[in-house]
Amino acid sequence: MILDGLHCSGMTGAIVFMLKLAIPPPAKGHEGGITTNPLLTTARFDQRHPLTSTEPTMLASNRFGFHPVLRQRLSSIRRDFEPQVDIQTPASLSCMASAFKSSAEPVALDLGCKQRIPATMRRAYQVNQSRQRWKHKATSRADDNRYLRKELERLKRERDAYKKRAKQAEAQLGAHRPASLVPAMDRKVELVHVTLDLFVGARISFRAVSRVLGVLAAPLGLAKAPCPQTVINWVTRLSIARLQEAATVPKIPLSADPFANGFIWIVDISIALGSGKLLAVLALDARHYHWHASAPGLDHVRPLAVAVAESWTGDSVATVLKALIGTLGRPVALLKDGGCELAKAADDLGAAGLGTRCLDDLSHVAANLLKHQYVEHPQFATFLSACGHVSQHLKQSALACLAPPKTSTKARFMNLHRLVKWADQLLQHSPPGAARAGSALAKLRGALGRLPSCKSFIGLCQRDAETLLHCQEVLKVKGLSQQTSEQCHQSVEALPPSSPVRRGFEAWMNKHLSVASELGLDTLGLPISSDPIESLFGVTKQHSQGPIKDADRLAVYLPAFCGKLSQDDATRVLEISVAQQQEVMGSVSSLSKQRRQVLPNPGSLVRLFEEDRHHHVALLAGSKNRSKSATISTLSNGYEVLQRACSAAVVDATIPLNSIAPATSTA
């Protein structure tokens, strides 16, 4: 119902509503999408007044919870008639009437009961909140969809660009792709270098090298892997190339000894192998500790001579050394072990005017000191017997991990510190007190034998051996100098002043320190260890050909393990001809070959004695064009004699290193 005007009468508590009825306008629900409910009606005026008879009305929803009342037509009342309705109005409705006086706009009221107003407002609030939540959700969804849509477009653009570049790269590769795959090693020198590196660096056998290359033949592009015999030939030629290269090494003489070649020669003889013994001579730079901060190794030495003989004496060793001095010049010093043959050879060189300084290997000196101290000890034999008893009873039991370390009988005192350390640790597993029968402690004590009775010997020997071992670690890594000698003096103070081990070690150290001072190496460090040549013998014996350790075969492979392997070495290997190799190996008798010829054929033993057994390997460094004359000019160690020779040879202006007037030897 539309209130067009509101008139207040003078009656108290009553309001007269002036109603103007008009024909309702047509509903526009089909245009705005608003649904109408024809069942909703007004406040039932036909029941309040007998003159009001209404027609059905249409109420439309405006989505806010209010239902505007459309105009109603009263058929029984005249158009110009204004009915007056006397309705009792409450105070709240009176206030609303006062508010309507100043309003010119029609106001829609629901003339129903007042109890329906709160429910309508609550419905409107719920609809409004639901609309706000829907708007917030729709906005967030729209933002997410917008971000995802942009990301999808970006990924599509990048994907299309990647596909385009991939097609271009494939087209370029197709245009420049070779007809066939290029092998990894297209030159033979590279194959030789890899083969030699597997033998020298990886230290595997000849057959293992061939098998490894066979496995890698396809990835490396090899049509065929080299056979074991080819590997043997290449290693043999590498040894020949190293000996030829040794003669071209530049000499850097020391300022204290300018007429020596600047190298320390390490000389040693291996144990008997078959019917021959092996002699090797290696060259080590006297300034090793100036260039390297570690102990000398196989990479730091150069092979000078490898020879095999039935036996070596002082004269035969001196003969080889004289030949090397005549070709390479006099060394700064000879580093050797305590063998009598090498000492005799040094004396022969001194008698011939070719003498030089002699250095005693530190490891052999320490072993000899322990030998002289404990070889006559009353418990030494008991200790060795007890170690053998323990090894025999522990190896085939659950306590096999406690077995003693293996030691060589010929060089027992070189590794005596390992044996006494093992014995001390093993005895600590057997504390005083009774052991339960059948327990692990009872089984261990049953295998110890007489070892517990050697505790005093073990304690003394371990004290001396560990002290010498600590000194060896210092001197081998840093060399003998003033600083390292002071460290060693502090270490040996743990031994009694009257100990023969202490007095012998201090005497050796003072003697060699004077040699270092003479050469000007007392601040730099003097090499005093022959470990490189000992390692060389061990490596060669381990990676030799065949089950029989033939001395001649080992002598041929020994120079290959010296020095660092480079691409130039592989090139020199290929430059050596078959004739040069046959010249070296042609007269060498092989024990493996003799075994195959004699063992299956009874009655052929005579062949072993008919063959000439004096043809052994003898490889010496030197130039091919140098004279092979056995006459070698003597070399002086005296500066005054050399100065007179220099003044007499002013016209020549050049004096060979091995053409000096004779003088006395310092050996």
C-alpha positions in Angstrom: 0.0 0.0 0.0 1.4 3.4 -1.0 1.0 6.3 1.4 0.7 9.4 -0.7 -0.1 11.6 2.2 -0.4 11.5 6.0 -2.8 13.6 7.9 -3.0 13.8 11.6 -6.3 14.6 13.3 -6.9 16.1 16.6 -7.9 12.9 18.3 -5.5 11.6 20.8 -3.7 8.3 20.0 -5.3 8.0 16.5 -4.0 8.5 13.0 -6.1 8.8 9.9 -4.6 7.4 6.7 -5.7 9.0 3.5 -5.5 6.3 0.8 -5.3 7.0 -2.9 -6.0 3.8 -4.8 -4.7 3.5 -8.3 -4.2 0.7 -10.8 -0.8 -1.0 -10.2 1.7 -0.8 -12.9 2.6 -4.0 -14.8 5.4 -6.1 -13.2 8.8 -6.2 -15.0 10.0 -9.5 -13.6 10.7 -10.8 -17.1 13.1 -7.9 -17.8 15.1 -7.7 -14.6 15.1 -11.4 -13.7 13.1 -10.7 -10.5 10.7 -13.4 -9.5 7.2 -12.5 -8.1 5.1 -14.3 -5.7 1.3 -13.9 -6.4 0.4 -15.5 -3.2 1.6 -12.7 -1.0 -1.1 -10.2 -0.1 -1.5 -7.0 1.9 -2.7 -6.7 5.5 -6.2 -8.1 4.7 -8.2 -4.8 4.6 -11.3 -6.8 3.4 -11.5 -8.4 6.8 -11.3 -5.1 8.7 -13.9 -3.1 6.8 -17.0 -4.4 5.1 -16.6 -1.9 2.2 -13.1 -3.1 1.2 -13.1 -6.0 -1.3 -9.7 -6.4 -2.9 -8.5 -8.0 -6.0 -5.4 -10.3 -6.1 -2.2 -8.3 -5.9 1.4 -9.0 -7.1 4.2 -8.6 -4.7 7.8 -8.5 -6.1 11.0 -9.3 -4.2 13.8 -6.7 -4.4 16.4 -9.1 -3.0 16.6 -7.1 0.3 13.9 -8.8 2.3 11.2 -6.1 1.8 8.1 -6.7 -0.2 6.7 -3.5 -1.7 2.9 -3.4 -1.7 1.5 -2.7 -5.1 -1.4 -0.4 -5.5 -4.8 -2.1 -4.9 -8.1 -1.2 -6.5 -11.3 -1.1 -4.4 -14.2 -1.8 -6.7 -16.9 -0.9 -4.2 -15.6 2.7 -3.5 -15.7 5.7 -5.7 -12.5 7.1 -7.1 -12.9 10.4 -5.5 -13.8 9.0 -2.1 -11.3 9.2 0.6 -12.1 6.8 3.4 -11.0 7.5 6.9 -9.8 4.7 9.0 -9.5 5.0 12.7 -6.7 2.8 13.9 -5.2 2.7 17.4 -1.5 3.5 16.9 1.2 2.6 19.3 4.0 5.1 20.3 6.5 3.6 17.9 4.2 4.1 15.0 3.5 7.7 16.1 7.2 8.4 15.9 7.3 6.9 12.4 4.5 9.2 11.4 6.4 12.2 12.5 9.3 11.2 10.4 7.1 10.8 7.4 5.8 14.3 7.5 8.8 15.8 5.9 9.3 13.1 3.3 7.9 13.7 -0.2 8.7 10.2 -1.4 6.3 7.3 -1.1 7.2 5.0 1.7 6.4 1.3 1.6 5.1 -0.1 4.9 4.1 -3.6 5.9 0.9 -3.1 7.8 1.1 -6.5 9.3 1.8 -7.3 12.8 4.8 -5.7 14.5 6.2 -9.1 15.5 7.2 -9.8 11.9 9.6 -6.8 11.5 12.7 -8.3 13.4 12.6 -11.6 11.4 12.5 -9.6 8.2 15.5 -7.5 9.2 17.5 -10.6 10.3 16.8 -12.2 6.9 18.0 -9.1 5.2 21.3 -9.1 7.2 21.9 -12.8 6.4 21.3 -12.2 2.7 23.7 -9.2 2.9 26.5 -11.2 4.7 26.0 -14.1 2.3 26.4 -11.7 -0.6 29.6 -10.2 0.9 31.1 -13.7 1.4 30.3 -14.7 -2.1 31.8 -11.4 -3.5 35.0 -12.0 -1.5 35.3 -15.6 -2.7 34.5 -14.6 -6.3 37.2 -11.9 -6.1 39.9 -14.3 -4.8 39.0 -16.9 -7.3 39.2 -14.3 -10.1 42.7 -13.2 -8.9 43.9 -16.8 -8.7 42.5 -17.6 -12.1 44.1 -14.4 -13.6 47.5 -15.4 -12.2 47.3 -19.0 -13.4 46.1 -17.8 -16.8 49.1 -15.5 -17.1 51.6 -18.2 -15.9 50.1 -20.6 -18.4 50.6 -18.2 -21.2 54.2 -17.5 -20.1 55.0 -21.3 -19.9 53.5 -21.8 -23.4 55.6 -19.0 -24.8 58.8 -20.4 -23.2 58.0 -23.9 -24.4 57.5 -22.7 -27.9 60.8 -20.8 -27.8 62.6 -23.9 -26.4 61.1 -26.1 -29.1 62.2 -23.6 -31.7 65.8 -23.4 -30.4 66.0 -27.2 -30.1 64.9 -27.6 -33.8 67.5 -25.1 -34.8 70.3 -26.9 -32.8 69.3 -30.3 -34.3 69.5 -28.7 -37.7 72.9 -27.3 -37.1 74.2 -30.6 -35.6 72.8 -32.5 -38.6 74.7 -30.2 -40.9 78.0 -30.6 -39.1 77.7 -34.2 -37.9 80.6 -36.4 -39.1 80.0 -39.5 -41.1 81.4 -41.7 -38.3 82.3 -41.3 -34.6 85.8 -40.1 -33.9 87.6 -42.5 -31.6 88.8 -41.2 -28.2 92.4 -42.1 -29.0 93.0 -41.3 -32.7 96.8 -41.6 -32.3 98.9 -44.5 -31.4 101.0 -42.5 -29.0 97.9 -41.9 -26.9 97.3 -45.6 -26.7 100.9 -46.3 -25.7 100.7 -43.6 -23.0 97.5 -45.1 -21.5 98.9 -48.6 -21.6 102.1 -47.6 -19.9 100.2 -45.6 -17.3 98.1 -48.7 -16.4 101.3 -50.7 -15.8 103.4 -48.0 -14.1 100.8 -45.9 -12.4 98.0 -48.5 -11.7 100.7 -51.2 -11.2 98.8 -54.1 -12.7 100.2 -57.0 -14.6 100.7 -57.2 -18.3 97.7 -59.5 -18.8 95.6 -57.3 -16.7 96.5 -54.2 -18.8 95.5 -56.1 -21.9 92.1 -57.1 -20.3 91.4 -53.6 -19.2 92.0 -52.2 -22.6 89.9 -54.9 -24.1 86.9 -53.9 -21.9 87.4 -50.2 -22.9 88.1 -50.9 -26.6 84.6 -49.8 -27.7 84.4 -46.5 -25.7 88.0 -45.6 -26.7 87.4 -46.4 -30.3 90.0 -49.1 -30.5 89.7 -51.7 -33.2 91.7 -54.2 -31.2 93.3 -54.0 -27.7 97.1 -54.7 -27.5 98.0 -58.2 -26.4 100.2 -58.9 -23.3 103.3 -59.4 -25.4 102.8 -55.9 -27.0 102.5 -54.4 -23.5 105.8 -56.2 -22.6 107.5 -54.7 -25.6 106.3 -51.2 -24.8 107.4 -51.4 -21.2 110.8 -52.7 -22.3 111.3 -49.9 -24.7 110.2 -47.4 -22.0 113.1 -48.7 -19.8 115.5 -48.2 -22.7 114.2 -44.7 -23.3 114.6 -43.7 -19.6 118.2 -44.9 -19.5 118.9 -42.9 -22.7 117.3 -39.8 -21.3 119.4 -40.0 -18.1 122.5 -38.9 -20.0 120.8 -35.7 -21.2 119.6 -34.5 -17.8 121.2 -31.1 -17.1 123.7 -31.0 -14.3 123.3 -28.4 -11.6 126.4 -28.5 -9.5 126.4 -27.4 -5.9 128.3 -24.2 -5.0 130.2 -26.2 -2.4 131.2 -28.9 -4.9 131.0 -27.3 -8.4 132.8 -30.2 -10.1 130.2 -32.8 -9.2 127.0 -33.4 -11.2 124.7 -32.3 -8.4 123.2 -35.7 -7.8 123.3 -38.3 -5.0 123.6 -41.8 -6.4 121.6 -44.4 -4.5 123.2 -47.9 -4.9 121.8 -51.2 -3.7 122.0 -54.9 -4.4 118.8 -57.0 -4.2 118.6 -60.5 -2.7 119.4 -63.5 -4.9 116.8 -64.1 -7.6 117.4 -67.4 -9.4 121.0 -67.6 -10.3 121.6 -63.8 -10.5 121.6 -60.8 -8.2 120.4 -57.4 -9.3 122.4 -54.2 -9.0 120.7 -50.8 -9.4 121.9 -47.2 -9.4 119.5 -44.3 -9.1 120.1 -40.6 -9.2 118.4 -38.2 -6.7 118.8 -34.4 -6.8 120.8 -33.2 -3.9 118.5 -30.2 -3.6 115.4 -32.5 -3.3 114.0 -30.7 -0.2 114.4 -27.4 -2.0 111.9 -28.4 -4.7 109.7 -30.9 -2.7 108.2 -30.8 0.8 108.0 -34.6 1.1 110.3 -37.7 1.3 111.9 -38.8 -2.0 109.9 -41.4 -4.0 110.0 -43.2 -7.3 108.8 -40.1 -9.1 111.8 -38.1 -8.0 114.6 -40.5 -9.0 116.2 -41.4 -12.4 117.6 -44.8 -13.4 121.3 -44.8 -14.2 122.3 -48.4 -14.3 120.7 -51.9 -14.0 122.8 -55.0 -14.2 122.6 -58.7 -13.2 125.5 -60.9 -12.2 125.9 -64.3 -10.6 127.4 -62.4 -7.6 128.5 -58.9 -6.9 131.8 -58.0 -5.3 133.4 -54.7 -4.4 135.4 -54.7 -7.6 132.5 -55.5 -9.9 130.4 -52.8 -8.3 133.2 -50.3 -8.6 133.6 -51.2 -12.3 129.9 -50.3 -13.0 130.3 -47.0 -11.0 133.5 -46.1 -12.9 131.7 -46.5 -16.2 128.9 -44.2 -15.0 131.3 -41.6 -13.7 133.1 -41.6 -17.0 129.8 -40.9 -18.8 127.8 -38.8 -16.4 130.5 -37.2 -14.1 131.1 -37.6 -10.4 128.2 -37.6 -8.0 127.9 -35.5 -4.9 127.7 -38.5 -2.7 126.9 -42.2 -2.7 123.9 -43.3 -0.6 124.1 -47.0 0.3 123.2 -49.5 3.0 125.6 -51.3 5.3 126.6 -54.0 2.8 130.3 -54.8 2.6 130.3 -55.0 -1.2 129.2 -51.4 -1.5 131.7 -50.2 1.1 134.5 -52.0 -0.8 133.4 -50.4 -4.0 133.6 -46.9 -2.4 137.1 -47.6 -1.3 138.1 -48.8 -4.8 136.8 -45.5 -6.2 138.8 -43.6 -3.8 141.9 -45.5 -4.6 141.4 -44.8 -8.3 141.0 -41.0 -7.7 137.2 -41.1 -8.3 136.2 -41.1 -4.7 133.2 -39.2 -3.3 131.4 -38.8 -0.1 129.5 -41.8 1.4 126.2 -41.7 3.1 124.8 -44.5 5.2 121.0 -45.2 4.9 119.1 -44.2 8.0 116.8 -47.3 8.1 119.8 -49.7 7.9 121.6 -47.8 10.6 118.7 -48.0 12.9 118.3 -51.7 12.2 122.0 -52.4 12.8 121.8 -50.5 16.1 118.9 -52.6 17.3 120.7 -55.8 16.1 123.9 -55.0 18.0 121.9 -54.2 21.1 119.5 -57.2 21.2 120.8 -60.0 19.1 122.8 -61.3 22.1 120.0 -60.6 24.6 119.2 -63.7 26.6 115.4 -63.3 25.9 115.7 -62.6 22.2 115.6 -66.2 21.1 112.8 -66.9 23.6 110.8 -64.0 22.2 111.1 -65.1 18.6 110.1 -68.7 19.6 107.1 -67.4 21.5 106.0 -65.3 18.5 106.1 -68.4 16.3 104.2 -70.4 18.9 101.4 -67.7 19.1 101.2 -67.6 15.3 100.8 -71.3 15.0 98.0 -71.5 17.6 96.0 -68.4 16.6 95.9 -68.6 12.8 93.4 -71.5 12.7 91.1 -70.3 15.5 88.6 -67.6 16.2 91.5 -65.4 17.5 93.2 -65.4 14.1 93.0 -61.6 13.9 95.5 -61.5 16.8 98.3 -63.4 14.9 101.7 -61.6 14.8 102.7 -59.7 11.6 104.9 -61.4 9.1 108.6 -60.5 9.2 111.5 -61.4 7.0 114.2 -63.6 8.4 117.0 -61.8 6.5 115.9 -58.3 7.4 114.2 -59.0 10.8 115.5 -56.0 12.6 114.2 -53.6 9.9 110.6 -54.4 11.1 111.4 -55.4 14.7 109.3 -52.4 16.0 106.2 -53.9 14.5 106.7 -57.2 16.2 107.4 -55.8 19.7 104.4 -53.4 19.4 102.2 -56.3 18.5 103.5 -58.3 21.5 102.9 -55.4 23.9 99.3 -54.9 22.7 98.6 -58.6 22.8 99.8 -58.9 26.4 97.4 -56.1 27.4 94.5 -58.4 26.5 95.6 -60.8 29.3 95.4 -58.9 32.6 96.4 -60.5 35.9 93.9 -62.8 37.5 92.2 -66.1 36.9 90.2 -66.8 33.7 87.0 -68.8 33.5 87.5 -72.2 31.8 86.5 -72.2 28.1 86.4 -68.3 27.9 88.1 -66.3 25.2 90.7 -65.2 27.7 91.5 -68.7 28.7 92.0 -69.7 25.0 94.2 -66.6 24.4 96.4 -67.5 27.4 96.7 -71.0 26.1 98.2 -69.7 22.9 100.6 -67.2 24.4 103.1 -69.8 25.5 106.3 -68.2 26.9 105.5 -64.7 25.6 104.5 -63.2 29.0 107.9 -64.1 30.4 109.5 -61.7 27.8 107.8 -58.5 29.1 111.1 -56.9 30.2 112.6 -57.5 26.8 109.5 -56.3 25.0 109.5 -53.1 27.0 113.2 -52.2 26.4 113.1 -53.1 22.7 109.9 -51.1 22.2 111.4 -48.1 23.9 114.4 -48.0 21.7 112.6 -49.0 18.5 109.9 -46.3 18.8 112.5 -43.6 19.6 114.5 -44.5 16.4 111.2 -44.8 14.4 110.2 -41.2 15.4 113.6 -39.9 14.4 113.3 -41.7 11.0 110.0 -40.1 10.4 111.4 -36.6 10.9 114.6 -37.1 8.9 113.0 -38.9 6.0 110.4 -36.2 5.4 112.5 -33.1 6.1 116.1 -34.3 5.5 119.0 -34.0 7.9 119.6 -30.3 8.9 120.4 -28.3 12.0 116.7 -28.0 12.9 115.9 -31.7 12.4 119.0 -32.8 14.3 117.9 -30.8 17.3 114.5 -32.5 17.2 116.1 -35.9 17.0 118.4 -35.0 20.0 115.4 -34.2 22.0 113.8 -37.5 21.1 116.8 -39.7 22.0 117.0 -38.0 25.4 114.3 -40.5 26.5 117.0 -43.2 26.3 119.7 -43.6 29.0 122.9 -41.7 28.2 124.8 -45.0 28.4 122.5 -46.7 25.9 124.5 -48.1 22.9 121.5 -47.2 20.7 121.6 -43.6 21.7 125.3 -43.2 21.4 125.4 -44.9 18.0 122.6 -42.8 16.6 124.1 -39.5 17.8 127.4 -40.5 16.3 125.9 -41.2 12.9 123.8 -38.0 13.0 126.9 -35.8 13.9 128.9 -37.4 11.1 126.3 -36.8 8.4 125.5 -33.4 9.6 129.1 -32.4 9.0 128.7 -33.7 5.4 125.5 -31.6 5.0 127.4 -28.6 6.2 130.2 -29.3 3.8 127.7 -29.4 0.9 125.9 -26.3 2.1 122.7 -28.4 2.8 122.7 -28.1 6.6 119.9 -25.5 6.4 118.0 -27.0 3.5 118.2 -30.7 4.3 120.4 -33.6 3.2 118.6 -36.7 1.8 119.8 -39.7 3.8 117.2 -42.4 3.0 117.5 -45.2 0.3 113.8 -46.0 0.5 113.2 -45.2 -3.2 115.4 -48.0 -4.4 114.0 -50.4 -1.8 110.5 -49.5 -3.0 111.7 -50.0 -6.6 112.8 -53.6 -5.9 109.6 -54.4 -4.1 107.3 -53.0 -6.9 109.3 -54.7 -9.6 109.2 -58.1 -7.9 105.4 -57.8 -7.3 104.5 -56.8 -10.9 106.9 -59.0 -12.9 106.2 -61.5 -15.6 105.5 -65.1 -14.8 105.6 -67.0 -11.5 109.4 -67.2 -11.5 111.1 -64.0 -10.4 113.8 -63.9 -13.1 116.5 -61.3 -12.3 117.1 -60.5 -15.9 113.5 -59.9 -16.7 113.1 -57.7 -13.6 116.2 -55.7 -14.6 114.6 -54.9 -17.9 111.3 -53.6 -16.4 112.9 -51.8 -13.4 113.8 -48.5 -15.0 110.2 -48.1 -16.3 108.9 -47.4 -12.7 111.3 -44.5 -12.2 110.2 -40.9 -12.8 106.9 -39.5 -13.9 105.3 -40.7 -17.1 104.5 -38.2 -19.7 103.3 -38.0 -23.4 107.0 -37.5 -24.4 107.9 -40.9 -23.0 105.2 -42.6 -25.1 106.7 -40.8 -28.2 110.2 -42.0 -27.4 108.9 -45.5 -26.9 107.6 -45.5 -30.5 110.9 -44.1 -31.8 112.8 -47.1 -30.5 113.2 -49.7 -33.2 112.9 -53.5 -32.9 116.6 -53.8 -33.6 117.5 -51.7 -30.5 115.2 -53.8 -28.4 116.7 -57.0 -29.7 120.2 -55.7 -29.0 119.2 -55.4 -25.3 117.0 -58.5 -24.9 118.4 -60.8 -27.6 121.0 -62.5 -25.4 118.9 -62.6 -22.2 117.9 -66.0 -21.1 114.5 -66.4 -19.6 113.8 -68.9 -16.8 110.2 -69.2 -17.9 111.3 -70.2 -21.4 113.8 -72.7 -20.0 111.1 -74.2 -17.8 108.8 -74.8 -20.8 111.7 -76.3 -22.8 113.3 -78.6 -20.1 110.6 -79.6 -17.6 108.3 -81.6 -20.0 111.4 -83.2 -21.7 113.3 -85.7 -19.5 117.0 -86.0 -20.4 117.3 -82.3 -21.4 119.0 -81.0 -18.3 122.3 -80.7 -20.1 120.9 -77.9 -22.1 120.8 -75.7 -19.0 124.6 -76.0 -18.5 125.6 -75.9 -22.2 124.1 -72.5 -22.7 126.3 -69.5 -22.0 125.2 -68.3 -18.6 127.4 -65.2 -18.6 125.1 -63.2 -20.8 123.1 -61.1 -18.3 121.4 -57.8 -18.6 123.6 -54.8 -18.2 121.9 -51.5 -19.0 123.9 -48.3 -18.3 122.9 -44.7 -19.0 125.0 -42.9 -21.5 125.1 -41.4 -25.0 125.3 -43.7 -28.0 128.1 -41.6 -29.6 130.3 -41.7 -26.5 133.4 -43.8 -26.6 133.2 -47.3 -24.9 136.8 -47.2 -23.8 137.4 -48.7 -20.4 140.0 -46.1 -19.6 138.5 -43.3 -17.5 140.3 -40.2 -16.5 140.6 -39.7 -12.8 138.5 -37.0 -11.1 140.0 -34.7 -8.5 138.3 -33.5 -5.4 140.9 -30.9 -4.6 140.3 -27.3 -5.7 144.0 -26.5 -5.8 144.8 -29.3 -8.3 141.8 -28.3 -10.4 143.0 -24.7 -10.5 146.4 -25.7 -11.8 144.7 -27.9 -14.4 142.4 -24.9 -15.4 145.4 -22.6 -15.8 147.2 -25.2 -18.0 144.1 -25.5 -20.2 143.4 -21.9 -20.9 143.9 -22.4 -24.6 141.2 -25.0 -24.8 138.8 -22.8 -22.7 136.8 -26.0 -21.9 137.6 -28.7 -19.4 135.5 -31.9 -19.4 134.2 -32.9 -16.0 135.9 -36.2 -16.1 139.3 -35.0 -17.3 140.7 -33.7 -14.1 144.2 -34.4 -12.6 144.3 -37.1 -10.0 144.0 -36.3 -6.3 143.3 -38.0 -3.0 139.9 -39.4 -2.3 137.7 -38.4 0.6 135.9 -41.7 0.8 
